Amino acid sequence: MTRFAPKSLDLDGQVILITGGTGSFGRRFVETVLSRYRPRKLIIYSRDELKQSEMQQDLRERFSAEDYARMRFFLGDVRDRSRLTLALRGVDIVIHAAALKQVPAAEYNPSECIQTNVVGAENVVWASLTNRVRQVVALSTDKACNPVNLYGATKLASDKTFVAANNLSGDIGARFTVVRYGNVVGSRGSVVPLYRRLIAQGARSLPITDSRMTRFWITLDQGVEFVLSSLEIMRGGEIFVPKIPSMTMPDLARAMAPEAEISIIGIRPGEKLHETMVGADDARQTVELADRYVIEPAFVEYARQPFGQADGATPVAEDFAYASDSNDDWLTPDGLRAMLEANGV
């Protein structure tokens, strides 16, 4: 359990579907839900049959026949609205984790990124409304705040789509929320597995794009717990942002390989020196809770109670911004090593 763990969330008897369910987050989410709750069905929706087959085998070996029987594997793409609408029949909760996330790949293949991240988001909203899904949680990224690359821009459009969807639900009563967090330690595409591989190969130096670069860091387990706790307290239209530590990239490299040299290779196209999760222009709609920030929706045309004093929420300062370089919580090399060890990375 992590500090983001939900307090009284009950998923027993619920039908849950996760898009992109064979990814790093999806697999850990499924394992956590199966270990902790007794959902009526837990549906993996993804387009890679090989990953689904491998995941089926892994779960069959690790869980009881009773728990495994709760699983459903549904081949499909979030770009395919009709297939998605079919998959969401009878579903209570949707976790939308499917996305194209590689910044350089998105810069080179913009239309593909738009089709999955923007059109796919619209399709999830449409299919959820059509099937009267009760709750939808969409995963976002720090790159969606003040984006400078196409990936971030598509996720910003996705965030706006899910926030606005609450105004469309009418008597359906569906509620949509967004969770936004930073780099996930050890996930596919993270720099940590790359460094591990280079270290195992005997590399004497580790590549860093810029010595000034900082990033937010969260573990996979914390990401899952944050999604579950956000599902527990969501009211619709908000963007939840966890309070997590920052670290400089040189410190990360030194933590993993103290004896290795650092090789500066230059910032890649579409890359920022520092990431932001709550921009200064969002401060007017942002409140602070003990373990997270909540960016409230600017336009509300549905029944919704804002987070207030009764929830322990306080407004942030007008000039507030939550950025990786001005964060007051910093991860030390020892802290990173403990984080990696705890997550088996």
Phi, psi and omega per residue, in radians:
M1 nan 2.497 3.126
T2 -2.021 3.071 -3.115
R3 -1.200 -0.202 3.088
F4 -1.634 0.046 -3.027
A5 -1.022 2.416 3.088
P6 -1.132 2.640 -3.067
K7 -1.569 -0.703 -3.056
S8 -2.513 0.464 -3.137
L9 -1.147 2.333 3.119
D10 -2.191 1.959 3.135
L11 -1.867 0.133 3.125
D12 -1.082 2.316 3.111
G13 1.396 -0.022 -3.117
Q14 -1.521 2.703 3.017
V15 -1.838 2.058 -3.027
I16 -2.090 2.346 3.056
L17 -2.131 2.355 3.064
I18 -2.114 2.140 3.057
T19 -1.405 2.593 -3.072
G20 1.108 0.589 -2.995
G21 -1.228 -0.204 3.124
T22 -1.664 0.045 3.088
G23 -1.352 -3.118 -3.107
S24 -1.033 -0.849 3.131
F25 -1.143 -0.806 -3.068
G26 -1.012 -0.795 -3.130
R27 -1.083 -0.788 -3.135
R28 -1.188 -0.636 3.102
F29 -1.076 -0.819 -3.127
V30 -1.090 -0.797 3.129
E31 -1.049 -0.723 -3.121
T32 -1.160 -0.800 -3.109
V33 -1.139 -0.755 3.135
L34 -1.141 -0.571 -3.119
S35 -1.327 -0.490 -2.959
R36 -1.895 -0.512 -3.035
Y37 -2.197 3.060 3.077
R38 -2.196 1.228 3.126
P39 -1.149 2.681 3.092
R40 -1.189 -0.748 3.055
K41 -2.547 2.524 3.052
L42 -2.234 1.894 -2.961
I43 -1.785 2.181 3.040
I44 -1.641 2.045 3.120
Y45 -1.973 1.986 3.137
S46 -2.772 2.966 -3.011
R47 -1.850 -0.026 -3.064
D48 -1.809 1.841 -3.085
E49 -1.151 -0.574 3.134
L50 -1.154 -0.807 3.126
K51 -1.110 -0.641 3.092
Q52 -1.121 -0.765 3.139
S53 -1.078 -0.773 3.125
E54 -1.127 -0.688 3.134
M55 -1.186 -0.707 3.081
Q56 -0.999 -0.823 -3.114
Q57 -1.097 -0.761 -3.130
D58 -1.102 -0.804 -3.119
L59 -1.200 -0.611 3.125
R60 -1.096 -0.604 -3.131
E61 -1.381 -0.478 -2.992
R62 -1.716 -0.348 -3.077
F63 -2.099 2.805 3.134
S64 -1.174 2.822 3.112
A65 -1.055 -0.613 3.134
E66 -1.145 -0.782 3.135
D67 -1.212 -0.717 -3.130
Y68 -1.104 -0.546 -3.133
A69 -1.137 -0.269 3.100
R70 -1.353 -0.258 -3.048
M71 -1.419 2.530 2.967
R72 -2.346 2.380 3.122
F73 -1.992 2.069 -3.003
F74 -2.107 1.936 3.090
L75 -1.287 2.266 3.123
G76 3.063 2.862 -3.109
D77 -2.071 2.432 3.117
V78 -1.148 -0.237 3.059
R79 -1.266 -0.330 -3.053
D80 -1.704 1.696 -3.045
R81 -1.103 -0.720 -3.091
S82 -1.164 -0.719 3.112
R83 -1.141 -0.727 3.127
L84 -1.136 -0.697 3.117
T85 -1.108 -0.680 3.083
L86 -1.127 -0.733 -3.085
A87 -1.178 -0.477 -3.047
L88 -1.556 0.096 3.101
R89 -1.078 2.207 3.100
G90 1.331 0.142 -3.104
V91 -1.470 2.424 3.108
D92 -1.641 -0.696 -3.015
I93 -2.334 2.343 3.061
V94 -2.059 2.282 2.967
I95 -1.919 2.003 -3.065
H96 -1.713 1.759 -3.106
A97 -1.981 -0.115 -3.107
A98 -1.220 2.321 3.105
A99 -2.957 2.713 2.882
L100 -1.639 2.155 -2.888
K101 -2.087 -0.200 -3.065
Q102 -1.350 2.056 -3.060
V103 -1.039 -0.913 -3.139
P104 -1.068 -0.695 3.140
A105 -1.110 -0.653 3.121
A106 -1.191 -0.647 3.122
E107 -1.127 -0.610 -3.101
Y108 -1.490 -0.478 -3.100
N109 -2.194 1.083 -3.002
P110 -1.042 -0.705 -3.076
S111 -1.131 -0.619 3.114
E112 -1.146 -0.757 3.126
C113 -1.105 -0.714 3.126
I114 -1.138 -0.728 -3.115
Q115 -1.066 -0.749 -3.110
T116 -1.376 -0.847 -2.968
N117 -1.446 -0.549 -3.106
V118 -1.762 -0.998 3.115
V119 -1.103 -0.682 3.103
G120 -1.054 -0.697 3.102
A121 -1.108 -0.756 3.103
E122 -1.072 -0.686 3.140
N123 -1.162 -0.673 3.094
V124 -1.099 -0.749 3.105
V125 -1.080 -0.862 -3.116
W126 -1.032 -0.861 -3.102
A127 -1.154 -0.610 3.122
S128 -1.187 -0.745 3.109
L129 -1.161 -0.733 3.141
T130 -1.039 -0.653 -3.083
N131 -1.716 0.123 3.090
R132 0.980 0.741 3.051
V133 -1.124 2.442 -3.067
R134 -1.385 -0.781 -3.036
Q135 -2.387 2.386 3.094
V136 -2.283 2.198 3.064
V137 -2.015 2.121 -3.134
A138 -1.860 2.299 3.105
L139 -1.454 2.329 3.125
S140 -2.095 -2.784 -3.061
T141 -2.661 2.716 3.062
D142 -1.073 -0.410 -3.120
K143 -1.239 -0.166 3.100
A144 -1.395 -0.231 3.137
C145 -1.596 2.087 -3.086
N146 0.879 1.025 -2.992
P147 -1.171 2.539 3.047
V148 -2.130 -0.033 3.100
N149 -2.238 2.897 -3.067
L150 -1.143 -0.692 3.115
Y151 -0.985 -0.869 3.121
G152 -1.064 -0.688 -3.139
A153 -1.142 -0.681 3.121
T154 -1.200 -0.617 3.112
K155 -1.275 -0.552 3.018
L156 -1.105 -0.775 3.102
A157 -1.085 -0.690 3.088
S158 -1.088 -0.812 3.122
D159 -0.993 -0.815 -3.139
K160 -1.082 -0.653 3.139
T161 -1.105 -0.788 -3.121
F162 -1.238 -0.664 3.105
V163 -1.101 -0.797 -3.108
A164 -1.222 -0.397 -3.095
A165 -1.050 -0.460 3.123
N166 -1.086 -0.504 3.125
N167 -1.327 -0.178 -3.097
L168 -1.752 -0.184 -2.953
S169 -1.313 -0.445 3.078
G170 0.875 -2.290 -3.100
D171 -1.308 -0.118 3.067
I172 -1.148 -0.677 3.099
G173 1.369 0.179 3.122
A174 -1.118 2.500 3.115
R175 -2.170 2.400 -3.068
F176 -2.151 2.384 3.100
T177 -2.438 2.897 -3.099
V178 -2.237 2.422 2.973
V179 -2.008 2.370 -3.073
R180 -2.235 2.139 3.059
Y181 -2.540 3.099 -2.990
G182 -1.628 -2.663 -3.073
N183 -1.100 2.410 -3.130
V184 -1.750 2.100 -3.121
V185 -1.055 2.135 3.020
G186 1.468 -0.041 3.134
S187 -1.281 2.807 3.089
R188 -1.082 2.326 -3.110
G189 1.644 -0.236 3.090
S190 -1.266 2.716 3.129
V191 -1.240 -0.384 -3.084
V192 -1.074 -0.880 3.082
P193 -1.045 -0.599 3.093
L194 -1.090 -0.820 3.124
Y195 -1.105 -0.714 3.113
R196 -1.014 -0.767 -3.118
R197 -1.134 -0.745 3.136
L198 -1.137 -0.719 3.122
I199 -1.101 -0.753 3.131
A200 -1.099 -0.511 3.140
Q201 -1.478 -0.005 3.089
G202 1.500 0.350 -3.136
A203 -1.083 2.433 -3.141
R204 -1.659 -0.150 3.105
S205 -2.474 2.650 3.110
L206 -2.051 2.379 -3.084
P207 -1.378 2.401 3.050
I208 -2.357 2.383 -3.079
T209 -1.255 -0.678 -3.133
D210 -2.728 2.363 -3.062
S211 -1.192 -0.307 -3.140
R212 -1.541 -0.134 -2.961
M213 -1.179 2.419 3.064
T214 -2.231 2.694 3.108
R215 -2.530 2.646 2.946
F216 -1.366 2.566 3.128
W217 -2.302 2.412 3.101
I218 -2.494 2.588 3.103
T219 -1.494 2.848 3.122
L220 -1.081 -0.740 3.118
D221 -1.106 -0.737 3.106
Q222 -1.100 -0.675 3.102
G223 -1.073 -0.758 3.114
V224 -1.120 -0.818 -3.138
E225 -1.097 -0.638 3.138
F226 -1.144 -0.708 3.087
V227 -1.111 -0.779 -3.123
L228 -1.134 -0.744 -3.140
S229 -1.234 -0.536 3.064
S230 -1.211 -0.666 3.045
L231 -1.038 -0.657 -3.111
E232 -1.151 -0.675 -3.013
I233 -1.883 0.011 -3.046
M234 -1.068 2.567 3.079
R235 -2.139 -0.186 3.104
G236 1.826 2.155 3.048
G237 1.675 -0.190 -3.107
E238 -1.546 2.816 2.993
I239 -2.035 2.070 -3.138
F240 -1.596 2.319 -3.136
V241 -2.230 2.089 -3.099
P242 -1.346 2.655 2.984
K243 -1.495 1.899 -3.080
I244 -2.364 2.807 -3.061
P245 -1.394 2.790 3.017
S246 -1.853 2.876 3.044
M247 -2.724 2.519 3.047
T248 -1.353 2.626 3.140
M249 -1.156 -0.652 3.049
P250 -1.059 -0.684 3.105
D251 -1.118 -0.650 3.117
L252 -1.106 -0.787 -3.136
A253 -1.116 -0.741 -3.138
R254 -1.165 -0.591 3.120
A255 -1.134 -0.620 -3.094
M256 -1.481 -0.555 -3.126
A257 -2.542 1.436 -3.053
P258 -0.989 -0.521 -3.070
E259 -1.562 -0.210 -3.060
A260 -1.350 2.613 3.029
E261 -1.434 2.857 3.129
I262 -1.917 2.242 -3.139
S263 -1.915 2.037 -3.133
I264 -1.476 2.077 -3.048
I265 -1.918 -0.102 3.111
G266 1.641 2.577 -3.107
I267 -1.178 2.366 3.113
R268 -1.346 2.780 3.069
P269 -0.982 2.311 3.097
G270 1.436 0.143 -3.089
E271 -1.744 2.494 3.097
K272 -1.745 2.723 2.990
L273 -1.225 -0.735 -3.112
H274 -2.335 2.641 3.116
E275 -1.836 2.654 3.123
T276 -2.183 2.440 3.090
M277 -1.970 -0.449 2.983
V278 -2.269 1.960 -3.134
G279 -1.388 2.808 -3.127
A280 -1.029 -0.587 -3.125
D281 -1.290 -0.264 3.083
D282 -1.559 -0.154 -3.021
A283 -1.043 -0.591 -3.098
R284 -1.121 -0.409 3.140
Q285 -1.888 0.202 -3.008
T286 -1.875 2.371 3.016
V287 -2.142 2.763 -3.090
E288 -1.938 2.271 2.968
L289 -1.893 3.112 -3.050
A290 -1.035 -0.697 -3.026
D291 -2.078 0.099 -3.071
R292 -2.829 2.893 2.961
Y293 -1.862 2.639 3.117
V294 -2.210 2.032 3.042
I295 -1.561 1.908 -3.087
E296 -1.292 2.656 3.118
P297 -1.185 2.480 -3.134
A298 -1.380 -0.568 -3.120
F299 -2.064 2.058 -3.112
V300 -2.213 1.936 3.099
E301 -2.129 0.692 3.131
Y302 -2.628 2.865 -3.108
A303 -1.195 2.033 -3.108
R304 -2.704 2.326 3.071
Q305 -1.729 2.050 3.137
P306 -1.158 2.757 3.058
F307 -1.218 2.249 -3.068
G308 -2.413 -2.804 -3.078
Q309 -1.024 -0.658 -3.130
A310 -1.073 -0.420 3.122
D311 -1.636 -0.005 -3.067
G312 1.409 0.326 -3.090
A313 -1.606 2.415 3.060
T314 -2.258 2.445 3.111
P315 -1.127 2.541 3.055
V316 -1.455 2.912 3.119
A317 -1.140 2.686 -3.086
E318 -1.067 -0.530 -3.118
D319 -1.726 0.309 -3.103
F320 -1.193 2.473 2.958
A321 -2.573 2.474 -3.130
Y322 -1.927 1.730 -3.053
A323 -2.214 2.724 -3.036
S324 -1.205 -0.416 -3.132
D325 -1.543 -0.387 -3.137
S326 -1.887 0.162 3.105
N327 -1.074 2.563 3.099
D328 -1.720 0.133 3.115
D329 -2.121 1.972 -3.067
W330 -2.064 2.427 -3.124
L331 -1.551 2.177 3.102
T332 -1.477 2.844 3.059
P333 -0.978 -0.722 3.094
D334 -1.111 -0.684 3.123
G335 -1.122 -0.690 3.106
L336 -1.154 -0.763 3.140
R337 -1.078 -0.675 3.094
A338 -1.148 -0.665 3.114
M339 -1.135 -0.753 3.131
L340 -1.137 -0.736 -3.131
E341 -1.143 -0.730 -3.122
A342 -1.131 -0.454 -3.110
N343 -1.832 0.181 3.063
G344 1.117 0.578 -3.104
V345 -1.796 nan nan
